[in-house]
Amino acid sequence: MVLRKKVDPLKSALTALYNVRASIQRLDSLIDRINSRRSKLMDMAVELQARGETFLAKKYAEEIAKLDRMRSRLEILKLVLEKVSLSIDLAITMRDFKLLADEVGDIVRDIKKIPESKIPDLSIYFAELETSIRELSSVELETGPPLNYDTSETPDVRKVLEEARTLLKTKLENESIQPPLNK
């Protein structure tokens, strides 16, 4: 008989959230470094062009173009990770971890296939993120139903809603467009 270690889905989700946010911070720092390097190369290209050394200026321009492509790919990856972060936040709030594992699992597997995921600063976070998501997908959750809000009306709530309706009605009547006067 194999004993399975009980996995706390909330802990796994929080670990995944930490790894995603740390990855986003790393991407921000990489993008800043690329922008700094691009600025220095642009200054050199301008200086070389001013001196008439067009061959070297073209080489710098090629390097700037490569940096621009890399930066745009990193920014796209950052947007994907921000979406994953929002999904994890929602799953933690709603306590629906199985949905998170299903939705984000495919995204994380796809991220692991792109070349940017091999960057040393990011690869550790992506590996840990994949482990956390895998734990969530393999766990049988017994956390109870998602959080629900009581929307029953009390007399006080009805009174406030009625007051809001009358205020809205008078505001709309005051702001209504008057037809132009015929002269």
C-alpha positions in Angstrom: 0.0 0.0 0.0 1.4 3.4 -1.0 0.7 6.3 1.3 0.2 9.5 -0.6 1.3 12.7 1.0 -1.7 14.9 1.6 -1.4 18.1 -0.5 -2.9 21.3 0.8 -4.4 22.9 -2.3 -4.3 26.4 -0.8 -0.6 26.0 -0.1 0.1 24.8 -3.6 -1.9 27.7 -5.1 -0.1 30.2 -3.0 3.2 28.7 -4.0 2.2 28.9 -7.6 1.1 32.5 -7.2 4.5 33.4 -5.6 6.4 31.7 -8.5 4.3 33.6 -11.1 4.8 36.9 -9.4 8.5 36.3 -8.9 8.7 35.4 -12.6 7.0 38.7 -13.5 9.5 40.6 -11.4 12.4 38.8 -13.1 10.9 39.6 -16.5 10.5 43.3 -15.5 14.2 43.4 -14.6 15.2 41.7 -17.8 13.2 44.1 -19.9 14.8 47.0 -18.0 18.2 45.6 -18.7 17.3 45.2 -22.4 16.0 48.8 -22.6 19.2 50.0 -21.0 21.4 48.0 -23.4 19.3 49.2 -26.3 19.7 52.8 -25.3 23.5 52.5 -25.1 23.7 50.7 -28.5 21.5 53.4 -30.0 23.8 56.1 -28.8 26.8 54.3 -30.2 25.0 53.8 -33.6 24.2 57.5 -33.8 27.8 58.4 -32.9 29.2 56.0 -35.5 26.7 57.2 -38.1 27.7 60.8 -37.4 31.4 59.9 -37.9 30.5 58.2 -41.2 31.2 54.6 -40.1 28.1 53.1 -41.7 29.2 49.5 -41.5 29.6 49.5 -37.8 26.4 51.6 -37.4 24.5 48.9 -39.3 25.9 46.2 -37.0 24.7 48.1 -34.0 21.3 48.6 -35.7 21.1 44.8 -36.2 21.8 44.2 -32.6 19.2 46.8 -31.6 16.6 45.0 -33.8 17.4 41.7 -32.1 17.0 43.3 -28.7 13.6 44.8 -29.8 12.4 41.3 -30.9 13.6 39.8 -27.6 11.9 42.5 -25.6 8.6 42.1 -27.4 8.6 38.3 -26.7 9.4 38.9 -23.1 6.6 41.4 -22.8 4.1 38.9 -24.3 5.3 36.3 -21.8 4.8 38.8 -19.1 1.2 39.4 -20.2 0.6 35.6 -20.2 2.0 35.4 -16.7 -0.2 38.3 -15.5 -3.2 36.4 -16.8 -2.0 33.3 -14.9 -1.6 35.4 -11.8 -5.1 36.7 -12.1 -6.4 33.2 -12.6 -4.6 32.0 -9.5 -6.0 34.9 -7.5 -9.5 34.1 -8.6 -9.0 30.4 -7.7 -7.8 31.3 -4.3 -10.7 33.6 -3.7 -13.3 31.2 -5.0 -11.6 28.1 -3.6 -12.0 26.4 -7.0 -8.5 24.9 -7.4 -9.5 22.1 -9.9 -10.6 24.7 -12.4 -7.3 26.6 -11.9 -5.3 23.4 -12.5 -7.3 22.7 -15.7 -7.1 26.2 -17.1 -3.5 27.1 -16.1 -1.9 23.7 -16.6 -1.9 23.9 -20.4 -0.6 27.4 -20.3 2.3 26.4 -18.0 3.2 23.4 -20.2 3.2 25.8 -23.3 5.4 28.3 -21.5 7.9 25.6 -20.7 8.3 24.9 -24.5 9.4 28.5 -25.5 13.0 29.5 -25.5 12.5 32.3 -23.0 11.6 29.7 -20.3 15.2 28.5 -20.4 16.6 31.8 -19.1 18.4 30.9 -15.8 16.5 33.5 -13.8 13.2 32.2 -14.9 13.6 28.4 -15.4 13.6 27.7 -11.6 10.3 29.6 -11.1 8.7 27.9 -14.1 9.7 24.4 -12.8 8.3 25.1 -9.4 5.1 26.6 -10.9 4.6 23.5 -13.0 5.1 21.3 -9.9 2.5 23.4 -7.9 0.0 23.2 -10.8 0.5 19.4 -11.2 -0.1 19.0 -7.4 -3.4 20.9 -7.7 -4.5 18.8 -10.7 -3.8 15.5 -8.9 -5.5 16.4 -5.6 -9.0 15.4 -4.7 -10.5 18.6 -3.2 -12.7 18.6 -0.2 -12.6 22.2 0.6 -16.4 22.8 0.4 -18.4 24.9 -1.9 -17.1 28.2 -3.3 -17.8 31.3 -1.3 -21.3 32.6 -1.8 -22.7 36.0 -0.9 -26.1 36.4 0.8 -28.2 38.6 -1.4 -31.4 38.5 0.5 -33.1 41.8 1.0 -33.8 43.2 4.4 -36.0 46.2 5.0 -33.0 48.5 5.3 -31.5 47.2 2.1 -34.8 47.8 0.2 -35.0 51.3 1.6 -31.5 52.2 0.4 -32.1 50.6 -3.0 -35.4 52.6 -3.4 -33.6 55.8 -2.5 -30.9 55.0 -5.0 -33.5 54.4 -7.7 -35.2 57.7 -7.0 -31.9 59.6 -7.1 -31.0 57.9 -10.4 -34.4 58.7 -11.8 -34.2 62.4 -10.9 -30.6 62.6 -12.2 -31.6 61.1 -15.5 -34.6 63.5 -15.8 -32.4 66.5 -15.0 -29.7 65.4 -17.5 -32.2 64.5 -20.3 -31.5 66.2 -23.6 -34.0 69.0 -24.2 -35.2 69.3 -27.9 -34.0 72.5 -29.6 -36.4 75.4 -29.7 -37.8 76.3 -33.1 -37.2 79.9 -34.1 
